[in-house]
Amino acid sequence: MSSSPPPSQSHPVSDAASPAQVPAGLLARLPKVDLHFHMAGTLRPATLAALARKYDLPLPRPLETLYTYRDFYDFIDVLRIAAQAIRVSADFERVAYEAVEDAVRSSNARHVEMSFNPQYFMPTGVAYRVQVEGLAAGLRAARQDFGCSGLLIASLDRGLPLDSAGHAMDDIVGQRCDLVVGVGLDGPEREGPPAKFAALFQRAGRAGLRRTAHVCEDNQTLEEAPPSNVEACIELLGCDRLDHGYNLLASEDALCRARERGVYFCVCGVTSVARRQRQRIDGVRRMVDAGLKVSLNTDDPAMFHTDLAHTYATVLEGCNWGWAQARAFSLAGVDACWLDEQARQSLRHDFEREIALLDNEMASMD
């Protein structure tokens, strides 16, 4: 292979190497970015057990089966239980630090953007300031120890009351932290269409925050998560990046508009419910084939029994893609990230240099 810079987007690329020709070790060393993963979904099982004991918090089933889900809604329930076990600044710092450590050691993550839900911690009386101070401390310590930069996305849960979201936005806008660069929207899409949150997201935009939203998830029906929600997220919420997006494929018109706008979709290659895995892989493949800008991410790595390297390998094998598409996903993550322009360009330069060296290793194996 040539050592010239790899493609900058995850559009269909020439892929002479089959998945079997991409050694696992080489794939693990590929520099990566994770733009779509949730803090509560990164808890190591041992960490969750320790925190649950600390607060005398019962778990709904044995730890060895805790991260096995009946359906998407069972997974959401477990995610919220995990959030109840994180209560003081040191807890948040530990979870953030361990999340970055795991991403670096398993997958050579070089930049992460971690979502957290301020509303999850309201029932246990954890102030927003405590959450952010702990998470920021964890990210800063991890950057010093592992060289991986990190940013935070404060996400609203569309399944909770709107006044709860409003109180969270008061904190997000009123108590600014330099590492909280954006806001998101997650939770079951059927419980909160984008228009419901338009005023809150416009307020975030006026405060200089970037915006993203979970939209068109494949665990929701087309009636619950229609392709039109993508346009609403862009037009009404002002999103410049979107999470998931698979149901968009049901509308050629909506897909064409999203492609023309050049919005990035932060997809995830592993899903919470095993029987939906093939559907998820097919959705990612069709989005890339359709010419959408796609970055590849983990969502809830510990709870989904995955990491970035495993996610890449799963998607490459499932789509019969090889090294060229892996390279494209790697750089797409850099191009879609919310670092400032100077930092983003510096990161891209580092990725291109490292990928060129890996290209040479691939070429020597031919």
N, C-alpha and C positions, 0 to 999 in steps of 0.2 A: 504493500500500500504506500501511497504517497504520504509524505510528512507535512503536506500543506494543511492550513487551518481547516478544521471540519466545518460542516454546514452549521448555520446559526439557528435553524429552526427544525422542528421535528416533522417537516413535510416528507412525503415518500422520498426515499433516497436509494441510490444504487447500493445493493447489499450482496457483494460477491461471496462473503463469508456466511456460511450457515450457522445457526445457533450452536451446533456441536463444535464449531471451529473457534468459538470464543471461550477460552479457558476461564474457569470460575475465578481464579486468582487475578487474572487480568481485568476481568469485569469488576471485581471488588476494588481494585486500585484506580479505576476510572474516577476522576474527581466528580463530585455530585453536589447538587443543591436540593434541599427539601423545602418546598414552599407551602405545602398543605399537610400539616400534621397537628394534632390536638394534644395539648399538654397532658390532659387527664388520660389520654390513650397511650401515653408513653411509659406509664408506671410499670417497672419490673414487678413481677408477681411477689417477689420477696419484699420489695419496698411497700407495696400495697398491704401485705400481711402485717408488716411491722407498724405501719401507720394506723391500721385498723386496731391493732392491739393497743397502741398508744392511747387511742381515744375510746377504747371499749366499744368499738363499732362492729356489729355482727355482719358477716358476709352472707349472701343468700345461698351459697352452695360451696362445696369444698374448693380450695384454692386450685387444685389440679384441673378442675373443670370450670372454673369461674370464667375463663375467657373462651368458652364454647357456648354459642348462642342459638336459641331457638329461631329467632328472626331478627330483623333490624331493630325492632322496638325493644326486644330483650337486651340487645347490645347497648342501646341508648340508656336503659335503666342501669346497667352495670357501669357505664361511663359516669353517670351522675353519682353513683355510690362512691366511685373512686374520688370524685371531687369532694365528697364529704370528709374524706380521710386526710385532706390537705388543709391545715388550719392556721399555722403560724408561718412567719417569714422563712424560718429555717426549713420548713417542709417544702415550700415553693422553691427555695434555692436548691435543695437536694434533688427534687424532681427535674428541674431544668438542667442542672449540671449532668445528671445521669443520662438524660435524653440525648444531650449533645455527645457525651462520652460514647454511648452506644452507637450513635450514628457515625462517629468518626472511626471507631475501632472496627466496626463491621463493614463499612461501606465507603470510607474516605470522603465523608461529608465535609464540605468546605464552607458552606453557608446554610443556615436554617432560618425559617420564619415560622415561629411557633404561635399557634392560636390558643387562646385561653378564654374562658367564659366567666366574666366577673359575676354574672347572675348566679352561677352554680354555688358560690360561696356566701351569698347573702343569707340563706337559712341558718348557717352556723355563725353568722355575725362577723365574718372576716372582711375587714375594710379593704377597699380597692387599693389603698396605699400599701397595705401589707402584702397583697398579692404581687403588685408590680415591683416593689422593692426586693422581694425574695426572688422573683423570676429574673429580674435584671442582674442581681448579684450572681445567680447561677450561670447566666449566659456570659457574664464578664469573666468569671472564674474559669469557665470552660474555654473561652477564647484564649485566655492566658496559658492554660495547660495544654490545649489541643490545637490551637491555631484556627479554629472554626468560628467565623463570625455568626452573630445571631440577632434577630429582630423579633418583635412581638406584635401580634394582631389581636386586638380585643374584640371578641366575637359575641354577638347577641344570639340568644336562642329563640327562634321564631315560635316555639311551642309554649313559651312562658308569656304571662300577661304583658301587654304593651307598656303599662306604667312601670313594670320592672325594667324593661328595656330603656325607658326614658331615664330612670334613676341611674342605670349603668352608664348611659351616655353622658349624664351630668358629670360623673366621675371621670370618664375617659377624656372629655374635653376640658374639664376644670382642673384636673390633676395631671398635667402633661409630664410624660417621661420621654427622654430622647430615644429610647429603644422601642416605644410603642408608636409605630409608624402608620398603622392602618386599623380599620375596623372590618369585621366580617359578619356573616349571617349564616347560622347553621341550624340543626334540628330538623325534624320531619317537615318537609316542604308543604305537605297538605295542610299543616296547621298555621301557616303564615305566608301568604303570597307576598311578592316583593313590594307591591304598592303600599302595604300596611306599614312599611318601614321607611317610606320615601322621605318624610320630614326629618327623621333621625339621621339618615344617611346624608342628606343635604347639609344638615348641621355639622356633621363630621367633615364633610368636604370644605365647608367654610373655615373650619379650624385647621385645614391643611393636612388632613389625614387621607391616606389612600383607602380604596374601598374594594372589597371583594364579597362574594356571596356564594353559598352552596345553591346550585340550581340544576334542574333537570336530572336529578339522581335516578339511577336505574332501579332503586328499591321502591320507587313511587310509580304509580300508574301515570299514563299520559294525561289523565284527567286531573290527577293530583299535582303533577309537575310537568305542565305542557311546555312545548318549545317556545311559546310566546313569553314565558318567564325570563328567558335570556334577554330579549329586547327590553323588558321591563327593568331588569337589573342594570342594564347599560343606560337607558334613558331616564328612569325615575330615581335610581339609587346612585348613578354616576360611577358604576364599577368600571375599573380599567383592567380587571383580571377576574376570572370566574373559577369556581371550584366544581369539579365533576363536569356535567353538561351532556351526558350520554343521550338523554331523551331528545335533545336537539335534532338528532339524526332522523326523527320521524317527520320533520318538515324541511323540504328542500329549500323553500324560500327563507325560512329562519336561519338555516345553515349558511346559505349564501350571504345573508346580511352580516352574520357573525364573522364569516371569513373576510368579507370586505372591510370590516372595522378593524381587523387585525388583533382582536382581543385574545389574550392567552387563556387557555383552559388548563388548570392544574388538576390533572386526572390522577387517579390512584389505581394501581394495577392489581391490588389484592382487596377483596371485600370481606365484610363481616360474616356473611352467610355462605358457606362452602358451595351450596348448590347453585349459587348465582355467579360463581367464578368464571365459568365459560362465557356467560353473558357479558360480564365486565370486560374480559379480554377482547371479545368481539367488538364491543363499543369503542374501546381505545383504538383498535385497529382501524375501524371505519372512520373515526375522527381524524386520524393521521392521514388515511387515504383520501379523505375529503379536502385536505389542504388546510385544516385548522392548525393554529399554533398550539402545540401541546407540550407541557412539561410533565414529568413523571414523578410521583410522590408516594408517601406511605400512608397517610391518613391517621391511623392509630397503630403504630408499628408493634408495640408490645401486645396490645389486645388483639391484633390481627396475626400475630406470630410471624412477623415479617421485618425486614429492614430494607434500606435502599437497594443494596446489592441483590437481595432475594427478589425484590419487586422488579428490578430490571431483568433478571434472569427469567422470571415468570412470564413477563410480557414478551420478551424476545422469543422464548420457546413457543408460547401460545400463538404468536403471530408469524412464526417462521422468519423472524428478522435476525440480523447479525450485528457485527461490530459497527457498521456505518450508522445504523439507527440508534445504537447505544450512544455513540458520539453525539448524534444530533440531540437526543434527549438531554445529555449532559449540558450542552451549551444553551439549549432552550431554557433550562432552569436559571442560568445566569442572566439571560436576556429578559426574563420575566420578573426577576427579583426586584425588591424595593430598596435596595441600597442606593445611596446618592450616586450620581452619574460617575464621579471620579472613582469611587470605590468599586462600582460595577464594572467599569472598564478595566480597572486593575485586576479584578477577579477574572474577567474574561481572558485577559492576557495570560494569566497564570494557567487557566484551564487549557488554552490553546497550546501553550508550551508543553504541559504535561501530556496532553493527548497526542501531540506529535511524537513524543518519546514512546508512548504506548503503540502508536501506529508502526513505528520501526520494529518493535518487538513482534507485532502481528505479522509484519512483512517477513521477518526472519523465520517465522514458523511455516511459511508457504513452501 
